[in-house]
Amino acid sequence: MTYPSRLVVVAGTSTAVGKTWVAAEVATRLRADGVSVAARKPVQSFAPDERGSTDAEILARATGEDAATICPVHRWYEIAMAPPMAAEALDREPFTVGDLAAEIARSWGRNTAIGLVELAGGPRSPIACDGDGVDLTFALRPHLVLLVADAGLGTISAVRLCVDTFRPLDLDVVVVLNRFDESDDLHRRNADWLDDRLGYDVVTDLDEVTSLLAQL
């Protein structure tokens, strides 16, 4: 099997913080810079009216891959629940963290410089019948975790709780403050608190993220 030279897990403090948008934007920018990049969404659940704009389809448009390569069609669950709950609700076979990790490992093409793996929900959201996003991250052993967070109210607590979940894995975690507005006093103070007081690696601009990944 062939693996990317650098593997990056894209996590989020919760659902709807912009994990997919960040991953897609970074992939687009890396490709524009001539860096070979692939994305994986190990499993996805979605409302039926989201067909055409699921996470896998958005990532496919960014990387030039097929959506079924990014997320195998048997891991598409047409109900808005955590993936193992969706599988159960739809009366489909349960699956494990090991199943997802093995499918990802078999899916990579040749000569991929950077592989992005986007989790579902927050780090502790169930992603399989026997584990969550942290468990899958441990199984993948990436070079880096990008933790996408909102920049506004509640950010500090959410980031601290999520970073703590990854500490036992001894992985580098970079916090990406999505939708950051330099003119917003709270956004600036949140970024400064996380960086200066707590010592986290914090980025607020996707060009910074792209440069960081290109230099891994």
Backbone as JSON Lines, residues from 0, in Angstrom:
{"i":0,"aa":"M","n":[0.83,-1.19,0.0],"ca":[0.0,0.0,0.0],"c":[0.87,1.25,0.0]}
{"i":1,"aa":"T","n":[0.37,2.3,-0.63],"ca":[1.07,3.57,-0.72],"c":[0.4,4.59,0.19]}
{"i":2,"aa":"Y","n":[1.18,5.31,0.97],"ca":[0.63,6.31,1.88],"c":[1.12,7.7,1.49]}
{"i":3,"aa":"P","n":[0.35,8.73,1.84],"ca":[0.83,10.1,1.6],"c":[2.11,10.36,2.39]}
{"i":4,"aa":"S","n":[2.94,11.26,1.88],"ca":[4.16,11.61,2.59],"c":[3.85,12.25,3.93]}
{"i":5,"aa":"R","n":[2.76,13.03,3.98],"ca":[2.33,13.68,5.2],"c":[0.84,13.49,5.37]}
{"i":6,"aa":"L","n":[0.44,13.01,6.53],"ca":[-0.97,12.75,6.8],"c":[-1.47,13.74,7.84]}
{"i":7,"aa":"V","n":[-2.59,14.4,7.54],"ca":[-3.15,15.44,8.4],"c":[-4.6,15.11,8.69]}
{"i":8,"aa":"V","n":[-4.96,15.05,9.96],"ca":[-6.35,14.88,10.36],"c":[-6.96,16.26,10.57]}
{"i":9,"aa":"V","n":[-8.12,16.48,9.96],"ca":[-8.86,17.73,10.13],"c":[-10.02,17.46,11.08]}
{"i":10,"aa":"A","n":[-9.9,18.0,12.29],"ca":[-10.93,17.83,13.32],"c":[-11.62,19.17,13.54]}
{"i":11,"aa":"G","n":[-12.67,19.16,14.33],"ca":[-13.38,20.39,14.64],"c":[-13.87,20.36,16.07]}
{"i":12,"aa":"T","n":[-14.04,21.52,16.66],"ca":[-14.52,21.56,18.04],"c":[-15.96,21.06,18.14]}
{"i":13,"aa":"S","n":[-16.71,21.13,17.03],"ca":[-18.07,20.6,16.98],"c":[-18.47,20.51,15.52]}
{"i":14,"aa":"T","n":[-19.7,20.13,15.27],"ca":[-20.19,20.16,13.91],"c":[-20.45,21.61,13.51]}
{"i":15,"aa":"A","n":[-20.45,21.89,12.22],"ca":[-20.8,23.2,11.66],"c":[-19.81,24.31,11.98]}
{"i":16,"aa":"V","n":[-18.55,23.95,12.31],"ca":[-17.53,24.99,12.51],"c":[-16.74,25.26,11.24]}
{"i":17,"aa":"G","n":[-16.97,24.46,10.2],"ca":[-16.29,24.71,8.93],"c":[-15.15,23.78,8.59]}
{"i":18,"aa":"K","n":[-15.16,22.57,9.14],"ca":[-14.08,21.61,8.84],"c":[-13.95,21.36,7.34]}
{"i":19,"aa":"T","n":[-15.09,21.08,6.71],"ca":[-15.05,20.74,5.29],"c":[-14.61,21.92,4.46]}
{"i":20,"aa":"W","n":[-15.1,23.1,4.79],"ca":[-14.72,24.3,4.04],"c":[-13.22,24.55,4.17]}
{"i":21,"aa":"V","n":[-12.69,24.44,5.38],"ca":[-11.26,24.65,5.59],"c":[-10.46,23.61,4.82]}
{"i":22,"aa":"A","n":[-10.84,22.33,4.93],"ca":[-10.12,21.27,4.23],"c":[-10.15,21.49,2.72]}
{"i":23,"aa":"A","n":[-11.31,21.86,2.19],"ca":[-11.44,22.07,0.75],"c":[-10.63,23.28,0.29]}
{"i":24,"aa":"E","n":[-10.67,24.36,1.05],"ca":[-9.91,25.55,0.68],"c":[-8.41,25.29,0.71]}
{"i":25,"aa":"V","n":[-7.97,24.59,1.74],"ca":[-6.53,24.28,1.84],"c":[-6.11,23.36,0.71]}
{"i":26,"aa":"A","n":[-6.94,22.37,0.39],"ca":[-6.61,21.47,-0.72],"c":[-6.52,22.23,-2.04]}
{"i":27,"aa":"T","n":[-7.45,23.13,-2.26],"ca":[-7.44,23.94,-3.49],"c":[-6.17,24.76,-3.59]}
{"i":28,"aa":"R","n":[-5.77,25.38,-2.48],"ca":[-4.57,26.23,-2.49],"c":[-3.3,25.41,-2.65]}
{"i":29,"aa":"L","n":[-3.26,24.24,-2.03],"ca":[-2.09,23.38,-2.2],"c":[-1.94,22.94,-3.65]}
{"i":30,"aa":"R","n":[-3.05,22.55,-4.26],"ca":[-3.0,22.13,-5.67],"c":[-2.54,23.28,-6.56]}
{"i":31,"aa":"A","n":[-3.02,24.49,-6.26],"ca":[-2.61,25.66,-7.04],"c":[-1.12,25.92,-6.93]}
{"i":32,"aa":"D","n":[-0.54,25.5,-5.81],"ca":[0.91,25.65,-5.59],"c":[1.7,24.46,-6.12]}
{"i":33,"aa":"G","n":[1.01,23.53,-6.77],"ca":[1.69,22.38,-7.35],"c":[1.94,21.23,-6.4]}
{"i":34,"aa":"V","n":[1.27,21.22,-5.25],"ca":[1.43,20.15,-4.26],"c":[0.33,19.11,-4.49]}
{"i":35,"aa":"S","n":[0.7,17.85,-4.6],"ca":[-0.29,16.8,-4.78],"c":[-1.0,16.54,-3.45]}
{"i":36,"aa":"V","n":[-2.31,16.57,-3.47],"ca":[-3.1,16.44,-2.25],"c":[-4.31,15.56,-2.5]}
{"i":37,"aa":"A","n":[-4.66,14.78,-1.51],"ca":[-5.86,13.95,-1.57],"c":[-6.62,14.12,-0.26]}
{"i":38,"aa":"A","n":[-7.91,13.9,-0.3],"ca":[-8.73,14.04,0.9],"c":[-9.55,12.78,1.12]}
{"i":39,"aa":"R","n":[-9.81,12.49,2.38],"ca":[-10.66,11.37,2.74],"c":[-11.65,11.79,3.81]}
{"i":40,"aa":"K","n":[-12.88,11.36,3.63],"ca":[-13.93,11.48,4.64],"c":[-14.32,10.05,4.94]}
{"i":41,"aa":"P","n":[-13.83,9.47,6.01],"ca":[-14.0,8.03,6.23],"c":[-15.45,7.56,6.19]}
{"i":42,"aa":"V","n":[-16.34,8.41,6.71],"ca":[-17.76,8.08,6.75],"c":[-18.52,9.4,6.83]}
{"i":43,"aa":"Q","n":[-19.68,9.45,6.19],"ca":[-20.46,10.68,6.25],"c":[-21.94,10.37,6.39]}
{"i":44,"aa":"S","n":[-22.61,11.19,7.18],"ca":[-24.07,11.13,7.29],"c":[-24.61,12.51,6.97]}
{"i":45,"aa":"F","n":[-25.79,12.55,6.38],"ca":[-26.29,13.82,5.88],"c":[-27.8,13.72,5.64]}
{"i":46,"aa":"A","n":[-28.44,14.87,5.62],"ca":[-29.86,14.91,5.29],"c":[-30.03,14.62,3.79]}
{"i":47,"aa":"P","n":[-31.1,13.93,3.41],"ca":[-31.28,13.57,1.99],"c":[-31.2,14.75,1.03]}
{"i":48,"aa":"D","n":[-31.64,15.93,1.46],"ca":[-31.61,17.09,0.56],"c":[-30.21,17.68,0.39]}
{"i":49,"aa":"E","n":[-29.22,17.1,1.08],"ca":[-27.84,17.56,0.93],"c":[-27.12,16.87,-0.22]}
{"i":50,"aa":"R","n":[-27.76,15.93,-0.89],"ca":[-27.14,15.26,-2.04],"c":[-26.65,16.3,-3.03]}
{"i":51,"aa":"G","n":[-25.43,16.14,-3.48],"ca":[-24.82,17.11,-4.37],"c":[-23.91,18.07,-3.64]}
{"i":52,"aa":"S","n":[-24.09,18.17,-2.33],"ca":[-23.23,19.07,-1.54],"c":[-22.8,18.42,-0.24]}
{"i":53,"aa":"T","n":[-22.67,17.09,-0.25],"ca":[-22.16,16.41,0.93],"c":[-20.69,16.73,1.1]}
{"i":54,"aa":"D","n":[-20.15,16.42,2.27],"ca":[-18.73,16.69,2.52],"c":[-17.84,16.05,1.47]}
{"i":55,"aa":"A","n":[-18.13,14.8,1.13],"ca":[-17.29,14.1,0.15],"c":[-17.34,14.78,-1.21]}
{"i":56,"aa":"E","n":[-18.51,15.27,-1.59],"ca":[-18.63,15.93,-2.89],"c":[-17.93,17.28,-2.91]}
{"i":57,"aa":"I","n":[-17.99,18.0,-1.8],"ca":[-17.27,19.28,-1.7],"c":[-15.76,19.04,-1.77]}
{"i":58,"aa":"L","n":[-15.28,18.05,-1.04],"ca":[-13.85,17.73,-1.06],"c":[-13.41,17.23,-2.43]}
{"i":59,"aa":"A","n":[-14.29,16.5,-3.11],"ca":[-13.96,16.01,-4.44],"c":[-13.74,17.15,-5.43]}
{"i":60,"aa":"R","n":[-14.57,18.18,-5.34],"ca":[-14.39,19.32,-6.23],"c":[-13.07,20.04,-5.94]}
{"i":61,"aa":"A","n":[-12.63,20.01,-4.7],"ca":[-11.38,20.69,-4.33],"c":[-10.14,19.91,-4.75]}
{"i":62,"aa":"T","n":[-10.21,18.59,-4.69],"ca":[-9.02,17.76,-4.95],"c":[-8.98,17.18,-6.36]}
{"i":63,"aa":"G","n":[-10.13,17.19,-7.06],"ca":[-10.18,16.57,-8.38],"c":[-10.37,15.07,-8.33]}
{"i":64,"aa":"E","n":[-10.64,14.53,-7.16],"ca":[-10.89,13.1,-7.01],"c":[-12.38,12.81,-7.18]}
{"i":65,"aa":"D","n":[-12.71,11.53,-7.23],"ca":[-14.11,11.13,-7.25],"c":[-14.64,11.1,-5.82]}
{"i":66,"aa":"A","n":[-15.89,11.53,-5.63],"ca":[-16.47,11.56,-4.29],"c":[-16.5,10.17,-3.66]}
{"i":67,"aa":"A","n":[-16.65,9.13,-4.49],"ca":[-16.69,7.76,-3.98],"c":[-15.31,7.28,-3.56]}
{"i":68,"aa":"T","n":[-14.26,7.93,-4.01],"ca":[-12.91,7.63,-3.54],"c":[-12.68,8.3,-2.2]}
{"i":69,"aa":"I","n":[-13.18,9.53,-2.09],"ca":[-13.01,10.27,-0.84],"c":[-13.78,9.6,0.29]}
{"i":70,"aa":"C","n":[-15.0,9.16,0.01],"ca":[-15.79,8.4,0.99],"c":[-16.48,7.27,0.25]}
{"i":71,"aa":"P","n":[-16.15,6.02,0.53],"ca":[-16.76,4.9,-0.18],"c":[-18.29,4.95,-0.07]}
{"i":72,"aa":"V","n":[-18.98,4.61,-1.13],"ca":[-20.43,4.78,-1.16],"c":[-21.14,3.98,-0.07]}
{"i":73,"aa":"H","n":[-20.54,2.89,0.38],"ca":[-21.19,2.14,1.45],"c":[-21.05,2.82,2.81]}
{"i":74,"aa":"R","n":[-20.3,3.94,2.85],"ca":[-20.18,4.73,4.08],"c":[-20.95,6.05,3.98]}
{"i":75,"aa":"W","n":[-21.9,6.12,3.05],"ca":[-22.78,7.27,2.94],"c":[-24.1,6.92,3.62]}
{"i":76,"aa":"Y","n":[-24.47,7.7,4.61],"ca":[-25.69,7.42,5.39],"c":[-26.63,8.62,5.31]}
{"i":77,"aa":"E","n":[-27.79,8.42,4.71],"ca":[-28.7,9.51,4.37],"c":[-29.63,9.87,5.52]}
{"i":78,"aa":"I","n":[-29.03,10.18,6.65],"ca":[-29.79,10.65,7.8],"c":[-28.84,11.44,8.69]}
{"i":79,"aa":"A","n":[-29.3,12.58,9.18],"ca":[-28.4,13.48,9.92],"c":[-28.25,13.05,11.37]}
{"i":80,"aa":"M","n":[-27.38,12.06,11.57],"ca":[-27.04,11.55,12.9],"c":[-25.55,11.21,12.89]}
{"i":81,"aa":"A","n":[-24.98,10.98,14.07],"ca":[-23.62,10.46,14.11],"c":[-23.57,9.17,13.29]}
{"i":82,"aa":"P","n":[-22.51,8.95,12.52],"ca":[-22.48,7.84,11.56],"c":[-22.9,6.47,12.09]}
{"i":83,"aa":"P","n":[-22.4,6.01,13.25],"ca":[-22.85,4.69,13.69],"c":[-24.32,4.67,14.08]}
{"i":84,"aa":"M","n":[-24.82,5.79,14.58],"ca":[-26.25,5.89,14.88],"c":[-27.07,5.89,13.59]}
{"i":85,"aa":"A","n":[-26.55,6.57,12.57],"ca":[-27.23,6.6,11.27],"c":[-27.3,5.2,10.66]}
{"i":86,"aa":"A","n":[-26.18,4.46,10.76],"ca":[-26.17,3.1,10.23],"c":[-27.22,2.23,10.93]}
{"i":87,"aa":"E","n":[-27.3,2.4,12.23],"ca":[-28.29,1.63,13.0],"c":[-29.71,2.02,12.62]}
{"i":88,"aa":"A","n":[-29.96,3.33,12.49],"ca":[-31.29,3.81,12.16],"c":[-31.73,3.35,10.77]}
{"i":89,"aa":"L","n":[-30.75,3.21,9.86],"ca":[-31.05,2.78,8.49],"c":[-30.97,1.27,8.33]}
{"i":90,"aa":"D","n":[-30.77,0.57,9.45],"ca":[-30.7,-0.9,9.46],"c":[-29.58,-1.42,8.56]}
{"i":91,"aa":"R","n":[-28.41,-0.78,8.67],"ca":[-27.25,-1.23,7.93],"c":[-26.21,-1.82,8.88]}
{"i":92,"aa":"E","n":[-25.26,-2.51,8.32],"ca":[-24.27,-3.23,9.12],"c":[-23.45,-2.27,9.97]}
{"i":93,"aa":"P","n":[-23.18,-2.64,11.23],"ca":[-22.28,-1.8,12.04],"c":[-20.85,-1.89,11.5]}
{"i":94,"aa":"F","n":[-20.05,-0.91,11.84],"ca":[-18.67,-0.87,11.38],"c":[-17.8,-0.35,12.51]}
{"i":95,"aa":"T","n":[-16.51,-0.67,12.45],"ca":[-15.58,-0.35,13.53],"c":[-14.56,0.71,13.09]}
{"i":96,"aa":"V","n":[-13.85,1.23,14.06],"ca":[-12.73,2.13,13.77],"c":[-11.71,1.42,12.89]}
{"i":97,"aa":"G","n":[-11.46,0.16,13.18],"ca":[-10.53,-0.62,12.37],"c":[-10.97,-0.73,10.92]}
{"i":98,"aa":"D","n":[-12.27,-0.9,10.7],"ca":[-12.79,-0.95,9.33],"c":[-12.48,0.35,8.59]}
{"i":99,"aa":"L","n":[-12.74,1.49,9.24],"ca":[-12.52,2.78,8.6],"c":[-11.04,3.01,8.33]}
{"i":100,"aa":"A","n":[-10.19,2.7,9.32],"ca":[-8.75,2.9,9.15],"c":[-8.21,2.04,8.0]}
{"i":101,"aa":"A","n":[-8.69,0.82,7.9],"ca":[-8.22,-0.07,6.82],"c":[-8.68,0.44,5.45]}
{"i":102,"aa":"E","n":[-9.9,0.93,5.37],"ca":[-10.39,1.46,4.1],"c":[-9.61,2.68,3.66]}
{"i":103,"aa":"I","n":[-9.28,3.54,4.62],"ca":[-8.46,4.71,4.29],"c":[-7.08,4.26,3.8]}
{"i":104,"aa":"A","n":[-6.47,3.33,4.51],"ca":[-5.13,2.88,4.16],"c":[-5.07,2.31,2.74]}
{"i":105,"aa":"R","n":[-6.14,1.61,2.33],"ca":[-6.16,0.99,1.0],"c":[-6.48,1.99,-0.12]}
{"i":106,"aa":"S","n":[-6.93,3.17,0.24],"ca":[-7.5,4.07,-0.77],"c":[-6.52,5.05,-1.39]}
{"i":107,"aa":"W","n":[-5.35,5.23,-0.77],"ca":[-4.45,6.28,-1.25],"c":[-3.84,5.94,-2.6]}
{"i":108,"aa":"G","n":[-3.74,6.96,-3.45],"ca":[-3.05,6.78,-4.72],"c":[-1.56,6.97,-4.56]}
{"i":109,"aa":"R","n":[-0.85,6.84,-5.66],"ca":[0.61,6.99,-5.63],"c":[1.01,8.46,-5.65]}
{"i":110,"aa":"N","n":[2.16,8.72,-5.05],"ca":[2.79,10.04,-5.12],"c":[1.92,11.17,-4.56]}
{"i":111,"aa":"T","n":[1.21,10.88,-3.49],"ca":[0.44,11.91,-2.82],"c":[1.31,12.56,-1.74]}
{"i":112,"aa":"A","n":[1.49,13.87,-1.84],"ca":[2.33,14.55,-0.86],"c":[1.59,14.73,0.46]}
{"i":113,"aa":"I","n":[0.35,15.2,0.39],"ca":[-0.41,15.49,1.6],"c":[-1.77,14.81,1.53]}
{"i":114,"aa":"G","n":[-2.09,14.04,2.55],"ca":[-3.4,13.42,2.67],"c":[-4.17,14.06,3.82]}
{"i":115,"aa":"L","n":[-5.36,14.54,3.54],"ca":[-6.23,15.15,4.54],"c":[-7.35,14.18,4.89]}
{"i":116,"aa":"V","n":[-7.55,13.92,6.17],"ca":[-8.63,13.05,6.62],"c":[-9.54,13.86,7.53]}
{"i":117,"aa":"E","n":[-10.77,14.09,7.08],"ca":[-11.71,14.89,7.85],"c":[-12.58,14.0,8.74]}
{"i":118,"aa":"L","n":[-12.6,14.31,10.02],"ca":[-13.44,13.57,10.96],"c":[-14.89,14.02,10.84]}
{"i":119,"aa":"A","n":[-15.76,13.37,11.59],"ca":[-17.18,13.72,11.62],"c":[-17.51,14.32,12.99]}
{"i":120,"aa":"G","n":[-18.15,15.49,13.01],"ca":[-18.51,16.12,14.28],"c":[-17.29,16.54,15.07]}
{"i":121,"aa":"G","n":[-17.41,16.54,16.39],"ca":[-16.29,16.86,17.26],"c":[-15.43,15.64,17.51]}
{"i":122,"aa":"P","n":[-14.27,15.8,18.17],"ca":[-13.36,14.68,18.39],"c":[-13.97,13.5,19.13]}
{"i":123,"aa":"R","n":[-14.9,13.78,20.04],"ca":[-15.52,12.72,20.81],"c":[-16.87,12.28,20.25]}
{"i":124,"aa":"S","n":[-17.22,12.78,19.07],"ca":[-18.44,12.3,18.42],"c":[-18.23,10.86,17.95]}
{"i":125,"aa":"P","n":[-19.21,9.98,18.14],"ca":[-19.05,8.6,17.67],"c":[-18.81,8.58,16.16]}
{"i":126,"aa":"I","n":[-17.78,7.85,15.74],"ca":[-17.52,7.73,14.31],"c":[-17.65,6.29,13.84]}
{"i":127,"aa":"A","n":[-17.72,5.37,14.8],"ca":[-17.92,3.95,14.51],"c":[-18.58,3.33,15.73]}
{"i":128,"aa":"C","n":[-18.97,2.07,15.62],"ca":[-19.69,1.45,16.73],"c":[-18.81,1.25,17.95]}
{"i":129,"aa":"D","n":[-17.48,1.31,17.76],"ca":[-16.57,1.05,18.88],"c":[-15.63,2.21,19.17]}
{"i":130,"aa":"G","n":[-15.92,3.4,18.64],"ca":[-14.98,4.48,18.92],"c":[-15.4,5.81,18.31]}
{"i":131,"aa":"D","n":[-14.59,6.83,18.62],"ca":[-14.89,8.19,18.17],"c":[-13.75,8.73,17.32]}
{"i":132,"aa":"G","n":[-13.78,10.04,17.06],"ca":[-12.77,10.65,16.22],"c":[-11.37,10.55,16.78]}
{"i":133,"aa":"V","n":[-11.24,10.61,18.09],"ca":[-9.92,10.47,18.71],"c":[-9.38,9.06,18.49]}
{"i":134,"aa":"D","n":[-10.24,8.07,18.63],"ca":[-9.81,6.68,18.4],"c":[-9.35,6.47,16.96]}
{"i":135,"aa":"L","n":[-10.07,7.05,16.01],"ca":[-9.66,6.91,14.61],"c":[-8.34,7.64,14.37]}
{"i":136,"aa":"T","n":[-8.19,8.81,14.96],"ca":[-6.94,9.55,14.82],"c":[-5.77,8.73,15.35]}
{"i":137,"aa":"F","n":[-5.97,8.1,16.5],"ca":[-4.92,7.24,17.07],"c":[-4.57,6.11,16.11]}
{"i":138,"aa":"A","n":[-5.59,5.53,15.47],"ca":[-5.35,4.42,14.54],"c":[-4.59,4.9,13.3]}
{"i":139,"aa":"L","n":[-4.82,6.13,12.89],"ca":[-4.17,6.65,11.68],"c":[-2.75,7.15,11.92]}
{"i":140,"aa":"R","n":[-2.47,7.61,13.14],"ca":[-1.17,8.16,13.5],"c":[-0.71,9.25,12.51]}
{"i":141,"aa":"P","n":[-1.44,10.34,12.41],"ca":[-1.08,11.4,11.47],"c":[0.13,12.2,11.93]}
{"i":142,"aa":"H","n":[0.65,13.0,11.02],"ca":[1.76,13.89,11.37],"c":[1.27,15.12,12.12]}
{"i":143,"aa":"L","n":[-0.01,15.48,11.91],"ca":[-0.53,16.73,12.46],"c":[-2.05,16.65,12.55]}
{"i":144,"aa":"V","n":[-2.6,17.34,13.54],"ca":[-4.05,17.53,13.64],"c":[-4.35,19.01,13.46]}
{"i":145,"aa":"L","n":[-5.22,19.33,12.51],"ca":[-5.76,20.69,12.39],"c":[-7.09,20.71,13.12]}
{"i":146,"aa":"L","n":[-7.18,21.51,14.17],"ca":[-8.42,21.62,14.93],"c":[-9.12,22.91,14.52]}
{"i":147,"aa":"V","n":[-10.2,22.78,13.79],"ca":[-10.95,23.94,13.3],"c":[-11.94,24.38,14.39]}
{"i":148,"aa":"A","n":[-11.92,25.67,14.69],"ca":[-12.78,26.21,15.73],"c":[-13.4,27.51,15.26]}
{"i":149,"aa":"D","n":[-14.55,27.84,15.81],"ca":[-15.13,29.15,15.57],"c":[-14.28,30.17,16.32]}
{"i":150,"aa":"A","n":[-14.28,31.42,15.84],"ca":[-13.44,32.45,16.46],"c":[-14.14,33.23,17.55]}
{"i":151,"aa":"G","n":[-15.45,33.03,17.73],"ca":[-16.21,33.88,18.62],"c":[-16.41,33.35,20.02]}
{"i":152,"aa":"L","n":[-17.54,33.72,20.6],"ca":[-17.84,33.4,21.99],"c":[-17.85,31.88,22.22]}
{"i":153,"aa":"G","n":[-17.2,31.45,23.3],"ca":[-17.14,30.03,23.64],"c":[-15.94,29.3,23.06]}
{"i":154,"aa":"T","n":[-15.14,30.02,22.27],"ca":[-14.02,29.38,21.58],"c":[-12.99,28.81,22.52]}
{"i":155,"aa":"I","n":[-12.62,29.54,23.54],"ca":[-11.51,29.11,24.4],"c":[-11.82,27.8,25.09]}
{"i":156,"aa":"S","n":[-13.0,27.7,25.68],"ca":[-13.37,26.45,26.35],"c":[-13.43,25.29,25.36]}
{"i":157,"aa":"A","n":[-14.05,25.52,24.21],"ca":[-14.19,24.45,23.22],"c":[-12.83,23.97,22.74]}
{"i":158,"aa":"V","n":[-11.92,24.9,22.48],"ca":[-10.59,24.51,22.01],"c":[-9.84,23.75,23.09]}
{"i":159,"aa":"R","n":[-9.87,24.24,24.32],"ca":[-9.13,23.56,25.39],"c":[-9.64,22.13,25.59]}
{"i":160,"aa":"L","n":[-10.95,21.96,25.6],"ca":[-11.51,20.63,25.79],"c":[-11.08,19.68,24.68]}
{"i":161,"aa":"C","n":[-11.08,20.18,23.44],"ca":[-10.72,19.32,22.31],"c":[-9.23,19.03,22.25]}
{"i":162,"aa":"V","n":[-8.4,20.04,22.51],"ca":[-6.96,19.79,22.51],"c":[-6.62,18.75,23.57]}
{"i":163,"aa":"D","n":[-7.27,18.83,24.72],"ca":[-7.0,17.87,25.8],"c":[-7.3,16.44,25.37]}
{"i":164,"aa":"T","n":[-8.31,16.26,24.5],"ca":[-8.64,14.89,24.08],"c":[-7.54,14.28,23.23]}
{"i":165,"aa":"F","n":[-6.76,15.13,22.56],"ca":[-5.68,14.61,21.7],"c":[-4.34,14.48,22.42]}
{"i":166,"aa":"R","n":[-4.21,15.04,23.63],"ca":[-2.92,15.03,24.33],"c":[-2.35,13.63,24.53]}
{"i":167,"aa":"P","n":[-3.17,12.64,24.92],"ca":[-2.59,11.3,25.12],"c":[-1.97,10.71,23.86]}
{"i":168,"aa":"L","n":[-2.32,11.24,22.69],"ca":[-1.8,10.7,21.44],"c":[-0.43,11.27,21.1]}
{"i":169,"aa":"D","n":[0.01,12.29,21.84],"ca":[1.31,12.92,21.61],"c":[1.44,13.4,20.17]}
{"i":170,"aa":"L","n":[0.43,14.14,19.71],"ca":[0.41,14.67,18.36],"c":[0.48,16.2,18.39]}
{"i":171,"aa":"D","n":[1.05,16.78,17.37],"ca":[1.02,18.22,17.22],"c":[-0.38,18.64,16.79]}
{"i":172,"aa":"V","n":[-0.95,19.62,17.49],"ca":[-2.27,20.14,17.16],"c":[-2.15,21.62,16.84]}
{"i":173,"aa":"V","n":[-2.65,22.02,15.7],"ca":[-2.69,23.42,15.31],"c":[-4.14,23.86,15.28]}
{"i":174,"aa":"V","n":[-4.43,24.95,15.98],"ca":[-5.79,25.47,16.06],"c":[-6.02,26.45,14.91]}
{"i":175,"aa":"V","n":[-7.05,26.19,14.13],"ca":[-7.42,27.07,13.02],"c":[-8.69,27.82,13.42]}
{"i":176,"aa":"L","n":[-8.59,29.11,13.64],"ca":[-9.76,29.91,13.98],"c":[-10.46,30.31,12.68]}
{"i":177,"aa":"N","n":[-11.53,29.62,12.38],"ca":[-12.26,29.85,11.14],"c":[-13.14,31.1,11.27]}
{"i":178,"aa":"R","n":[-13.37,31.75,10.16],"ca":[-14.21,32.96,10.11],"c":[-13.62,34.07,11.0]}
{"i":179,"aa":"F","n":[-12.32,34.08,11.14],"ca":[-11.66,35.08,11.97],"c":[-11.75,36.45,11.32]}
{"i":180,"aa":"D","n":[-12.12,37.45,12.12],"ca":[-12.24,38.82,11.64],"c":[-11.31,39.7,12.47]}
{"i":181,"aa":"E","n":[-10.26,40.19,11.83],"ca":[-9.27,40.99,12.53],"c":[-9.87,42.24,13.18]}
{"i":182,"aa":"S","n":[-10.98,42.73,12.64],"ca":[-11.61,43.93,13.2],"c":[-12.49,43.63,14.41]}
{"i":183,"aa":"D","n":[-12.7,42.34,14.7],"ca":[-13.54,41.94,15.82],"c":[-12.68,41.81,17.08]}
{"i":184,"aa":"D","n":[-12.95,42.62,18.08],"ca":[-12.13,42.64,19.3],"c":[-12.13,41.28,19.99]}
{"i":185,"aa":"L","n":[-13.29,40.63,20.07],"ca":[-13.36,39.32,20.72],"c":[-12.53,38.29,19.98]}
{"i":186,"aa":"H","n":[-12.6,38.29,18.66],"ca":[-11.81,37.34,17.87],"c":[-10.31,37.53,18.16]}
{"i":187,"aa":"R","n":[-9.86,38.77,18.18],"ca":[-8.44,39.03,18.45],"c":[-8.06,38.58,19.85]}
{"i":188,"aa":"R","n":[-8.92,38.88,20.81],"ca":[-8.6,38.5,22.19],"c":[-8.59,36.98,22.36]}
{"i":189,"aa":"N","n":[-9.52,36.29,21.71],"ca":[-9.52,34.82,21.77],"c":[-8.23,34.25,21.21]}
{"i":190,"aa":"A","n":[-7.83,34.77,20.06],"ca":[-6.59,34.28,19.44],"c":[-5.39,34.54,20.34]}
{"i":191,"aa":"D","n":[-5.32,35.73,20.91],"ca":[-4.19,36.06,21.79],"c":[-4.19,35.19,23.05]}
{"i":192,"aa":"W","n":[-5.36,34.95,23.61],"ca":[-5.44,34.14,24.84],"c":[-4.98,32.71,24.57]}
{"i":193,"aa":"L","n":[-5.46,32.15,23.47],"ca":[-5.07,30.77,23.13],"c":[-3.58,30.67,22.85]}
{"i":194,"aa":"D","n":[-3.04,31.68,22.2],"ca":[-1.63,31.67,21.82],"c":[-0.73,32.07,22.98]}
{"i":195,"aa":"D","n":[-0.93,33.28,23.5],"ca":[-0.01,33.84,24.49],"c":[-0.16,33.21,25.87]}
{"i":196,"aa":"R","n":[-1.38,33.01,26.31],"ca":[-1.62,32.51,27.67],"c":[-1.59,30.99,27.76]}
{"i":197,"aa":"L","n":[-2.1,30.33,26.73],"ca":[-2.2,28.87,26.79],"c":[-1.13,28.17,25.97]}
{"i":198,"aa":"G","n":[-0.46,28.89,25.11],"ca":[0.67,28.31,24.38],"c":[0.29,27.42,23.21]}
{"i":199,"aa":"Y","n":[-0.93,27.56,22.69],"ca":[-1.35,26.76,21.54],"c":[-0.81,27.37,20.25]}
{"i":200,"aa":"D","n":[-0.6,26.53,19.26],"ca":[-0.28,27.01,17.92],"c":[-1.59,27.43,17.27]}
{"i":201,"aa":"V","n":[-1.74,28.71,16.98],"ca":[-2.99,29.24,16.47],"c":[-2.74,29.93,15.14]}
{"i":202,"aa":"V","n":[-3.57,29.62,14.15],"ca":[-3.52,30.32,12.86],"c":[-4.91,30.88,12.56]}
{"i":203,"aa":"T","n":[-4.93,32.02,11.92],"ca":[-6.2,32.68,11.62],"c":[-6.38,32.94,10.14]}
{"i":204,"aa":"D","n":[-5.46,32.5,9.34],"ca":[-5.48,32.76,7.9],"c":[-5.16,31.47,7.16]}
{"i":205,"aa":"L","n":[-5.94,31.15,6.13],"ca":[-5.75,29.88,5.43],"c":[-4.46,29.84,4.63]}
{"i":206,"aa":"D","n":[-3.93,31.0,4.24],"ca":[-2.62,30.99,3.59],"c":[-1.55,30.49,4.56]}
{"i":207,"aa":"E","n":[-1.71,30.83,5.84],"ca":[-0.78,30.32,6.86],"c":[-0.9,28.8,6.98]}
{"i":208,"aa":"V","n":[-2.14,28.31,6.95],"ca":[-2.35,26.87,7.05],"c":[-1.71,26.17,5.86]}
{"i":209,"aa":"T","n":[-1.94,26.7,4.68],"ca":[-1.38,26.09,3.46],"c":[0.14,26.06,3.51]}
{"i":210,"aa":"S","n":[0.73,27.16,3.93],"ca":[2.2,27.22,4.03],"c":[2.71,26.23,5.08]}
{"i":211,"aa":"L","n":[1.99,26.12,6.18],"ca":[2.38,25.2,7.24],"c":[2.4,23.75,6.73]}
{"i":212,"aa":"L","n":[1.34,23.36,6.03],"ca":[1.26,21.99,5.53],"c":[2.3,21.72,4.46]}
{"i":213,"aa":"A","n":[2.55,22.69,3.63],"ca":[3.54,22.51,2.56],"c":[4.95,22.32,3.11]}
{"i":214,"aa":"Q","n":[5.17,22.81,4.35],"ca":[6.5,22.71,4.95],"c":[6.63,21.57,5.94]}
{"i":215,"aa":"L","n":[5.6,20.77,6.1],"ca":[5.67,19.65,7.06],"c":[6.81,18.69,6.69]}
